[in-house]
Amino acid sequence: MRDLDEVRRIVLEALGGHPTRVYLFGSWARGSGSRISDIDGAVDAARPLPRGLLAEDRNLTVHTYNEELAEALYARLPEYSRLMKAWLDAIAARTAAGS
């Protein structure tokens, strides 16, 4: 938890009092994070934040959420599922043939 406390301190300091909600997700949110796991978080700001606020002089990676891209990827999930199943079936067939 010491790692999360440090991340919390860094994020709150970087936000500098801007009204936001910060969410934790991924392995740390599930309680399975380790020292080598990344820490996934999202910032939901009440108003647009100044450009570069969370990236300036920080050892943090900042990802911006793109609604259009997310919707396009979501729409393709059924296609990806079919491709993944075909790939896994091919691997299983090769493995069975080699046994």
Secondary structure by P-SEA (a helix, b strand, c coil): caaaaaaaaaaaaaaccccbbbbbbcccccccccccbbbbbccccccccccccccccccbbbbbbbaaaaaaaaaaaaaaaaaaaaaaaaaaaaaaaac
